Amino acid sequence: MLYSIPRHSLNVFQSPFLFPIVLSVHLTADRDDFSSQRF
């Protein structure tokens, strides 16, 4: 599943505190999409 990142969320990547949270959320989303594509 391809999803576009909102422009306003790009500012979140510039934050050192929110970066690990956003990164983990995206990794979890990619993992769920990858597992769902198997079935």
C-alpha positions, 0 to 999 in steps of 0.5 A, a space after each residue: 500500500 502506497 501512502 503519501 506523506 503530508 507536507 506539514 509532516 515534513 517538519 516532524 522529521 526535523 524534530 529530534 524528539 519526534 523522529 524516532 516516533 515517526 520512524 517507528 510508526 512508518 516502519 510498523 505501517 510498512 511491516 503491516 502492509 508487507 504482511 497483508 500483501 502475502 495473503 
